[in-house]
Amino acid sequence: MTEVLEKETFSFQTEVGQLLEIVAGSLYSNREVFLRELVSNASDACDKLRYAALTDASLAPADGFAITLAADKKTLSISDNGIGMNHADLLDTLGTIAKSGTGAFIEALKADEKDAPGLIGQFGVGFYSAFMVASKVDVLTRKAGEDEAWLWSSDGKGSFTIEPATRDAAGTTVTLHLKKDAKEFADPARIRQIITTYSEHISFPVKLGDETLNAAQALWTKAPKDITEDQYTEFYKHTSHAFDTPWHTIHNKVEGSLNHTSLLFVPSVQPFDLFDPERKSHVKLYVNRVFISETTKDLIPAYLRFLRGVVDSQDLSLNVSREMLQTDPKLAKIKSQVTKKVLSELKKKATKAPEDYATFWGHFGAVLKEGLVEDAASRDRILEVCRFASTGPEALTSLSAYVERMKEGQDAIFYIAGEDAGKLTQSPHLEGFKAKGVEVLLLSDHVDEFWLQHIHEFEGKPFKSITRGAADLDAIEADADEADKDDDGAADLSKLIAAIKAELGEAVKDVRPSKRLTDSPVCLIADEGDIDVNLERLLRRHGQLQDGLPRVLELNPNHALISKLAERAKSDADDLLKDAAHLLLEQARIVEGETPADPAGFARRLGSIMSRAFGA
Ligand SMILES: Nc1ncnc2c1ncn2[C@@H]1O[C@H](COP(=O)(O)OP(=O)(O)OP(=O)(O)O)[C@@H](O)[C@H]1O
């Protein structure tokens, strides 16, 4: 490393500057949480050094790990003998935010300052929360295994400095120069109260002078009956840097050939990075209470990445590298057992508290469904906890409830896929199904198209898109009050179909009478065997498909307009009929939310037909 002898000044990354303005300027009712954040960071630093010391025992502090608080009238300091930071670490971490979604997060903060603590928690700006109570923050730190120490210092107003310093041993001391209105945080009684509220479960001793403020026992090693709801919540907040109360807590001990304990939380809000392409897991892996790593996909499958918490096993080897541990078949076994447990807990919730489960589903359903594609072994268990919007009586239905409600003669699970559940309910394709009282699932998550490529049936009933292939509803018995509807009004469409086909040529794959329409004159469907309408739309948007495939145009033989056109088609096709053919096709596209293929032609033909109608 190049030698730095003098004090250097650096600007905060723009986003950090904006964030600090918001953090420092807002008055939170619970700004005391800054202490939890700093103690959590200190605890993480001890965890990291304990891991590093597995391969180099000389790194471990002689007297064991501890977090020490010290206060005088105007300052509060938090010291740890953990991993510490060098010059590069300081620049990388305390001055930048290397997180995706930072811009969006800051916008959200600006828009709703009232909710700032909640948002800050989800985003995890832990260290920066120090500026809620401090007008100046000093960080004196020395990285384990290195000789140089550094003093980082900032008033949180745009810039920070780093200068060489001295520190006897590795670790970090964060000193807060308390704001005038924050002097309470130098009061030992207040500090004690905050630590017992928020940091009791930290597995390292937290000391104030000679007094140890916590029991320093890893929470997950206690029996569930000895843990209060509040303790679970505080542990969740500490371990995942979150501010919400978990939606569900799963504390589970497995004993047998492979022993492990998991303490997992399902958040009650969507974490910021949920849809980040990295799809990182946030469950921490411990081996016999020694922290190993945080983001391994080998412990928790990516489709459960909303989970927070820890998994600890004494049966994994501490003497191997993180990389080797990750390919350990024992870890794979733990992963599969933990996955099973989580899915069975979700099943319980889904059955016992469906409304509560609907909230969970709203937040994480789209993520969980990724498992249908990725985890063939758990597929059935995942399907059991999946819920879907539908045209049926329940706001969200399970597949088995759908199957139970299937009509006499119905042999498939019908669905329609699109981007917006609200718009789907308006789709003309649903008309015939509604008229017969046949329930249709409304699938509006992108992932739906993908799992449907892998899963073709449930309980022996095939999934069938109502926008693809024939819709033969004849075999399905109608509801009593619909039964007397007859087909008397149905027009003979053969001539009209021939005329439209001749006019539209390659723009359509085929033109057919429809069994799925009752109110609308036309709709477009994908031919059996072609890519379904919505999937094609998605592929086109992502540049994986250039042009759309020609679709099948269906005509409603019971619709007045179509009968009139059929009548007219009995003589030779005239210009009006030709215009009508194009307009019908464009109309079907528009109803699906597409733009007309030929907007100029569309406007001209519409104009010409309106002129005729108004006698212009
Ligand atoms: N006491 C400390 N010892 C060593 N490194 C620290 C310490 N405090 C902070 N850091 C470093 O600074 C980084 C930023 O800390 P900060 O609290 O802002 O976020 P975080 O803890 O990484 O993440 P989050 O709170 O979002 O989960 C940490 O990841 C760590 O690398």
PDBQT file of the ligand as one rigid body, heavy atoms in Angstrom, charges set to zero:
ROOT
HETATM    1  N1  LIG A 701     -16.997  -1.610  14.161  1.00  0.00    +0.000 N 
HETATM    2  C1  LIG A 701     -16.686  -1.934  12.916  1.00  0.00    +0.000 A 
HETATM    3  N2  LIG A 701     -15.619  -2.730  12.660  1.00  0.00    +0.000 NA
HETATM    4  C2  LIG A 701     -15.292  -3.085  11.396  1.00  0.00    +0.000 A 
HETATM    5  N3  LIG A 701     -15.953  -2.676  10.308  1.00  0.00    +0.000 NA
HETATM    6  C3  LIG A 701     -17.027  -1.877  10.492  1.00  0.00    +0.000 A 
HETATM    7  C4  LIG A 701     -17.439  -1.455  11.788  1.00  0.00    +0.000 A 
HETATM    8  N4  LIG A 701     -18.519  -0.660  11.639  1.00  0.00    +0.000 NA
HETATM    9  C5  LIG A 701     -18.772  -0.606  10.322  1.00  0.00    +0.000 A 
HETATM   10  N5  LIG A 701     -17.881  -1.325   9.627  1.00  0.00    +0.000 N 
HETATM   11  C6  LIG A 701     -17.804  -1.515   8.170  1.00  0.00    +0.000 C 
HETATM   12  O1  LIG A 701     -18.588  -0.551   7.565  1.00  0.00    +0.000 OA
HETATM   13  C7  LIG A 701     -19.604  -1.182   6.772  1.00  0.00    +0.000 C 
HETATM   14  C8  LIG A 701     -20.840  -0.324   6.732  1.00  0.00    +0.000 C 
HETATM   15  O2  LIG A 701     -21.534  -0.409   7.944  1.00  0.00    +0.000 OA
HETATM   16  P1  LIG A 701     -23.051  -0.075   8.030  1.00  0.00    +0.000 P 
HETATM   17  O3  LIG A 701     -23.505  -0.197   9.421  1.00  0.00    +0.000 OA
HETATM   18  O4  LIG A 701     -23.310   1.227   7.353  1.00  0.00    +0.000 OA
HETATM   19  O5  LIG A 701     -23.749  -1.143   7.133  1.00  0.00    +0.000 OA
HETATM   20  P2  LIG A 701     -23.667  -2.757   7.241  1.00  0.00    +0.000 P 
HETATM   21  O6  LIG A 701     -23.531  -3.146   8.645  1.00  0.00    +0.000 OA
HETATM   22  O7  LIG A 701     -22.700  -3.265   6.237  1.00  0.00    +0.000 OA
HETATM   23  O8  LIG A 701     -24.951  -3.198   6.565  1.00  0.00    +0.000 OA
HETATM   24  P3  LIG A 701     -26.453  -3.178   6.968  1.00  0.00    +0.000 P 
HETATM   25  O9  LIG A 701     -26.581  -2.336   8.178  1.00  0.00    +0.000 OA
HETATM   26  O10 LIG A 701     -27.024  -2.589   5.748  1.00  0.00    +0.000 OA
HETATM   27  O11 LIG A 701     -26.773  -4.598   7.108  1.00  0.00    +0.000 OA
HETATM   28  C9  LIG A 701     -19.766  -2.548   7.395  1.00  0.00    +0.000 C 
HETATM   29  O12 LIG A 701     -20.239  -3.486   6.462  1.00  0.00    +0.000 OA
HETATM   30  C10 LIG A 701     -18.350  -2.871   7.802  1.00  0.00    +0.000 C 
HETATM   31  O13 LIG A 701     -17.610  -3.360   6.705  1.00  0.00    +0.000 OA
ENDROOT
TORSDOF 0
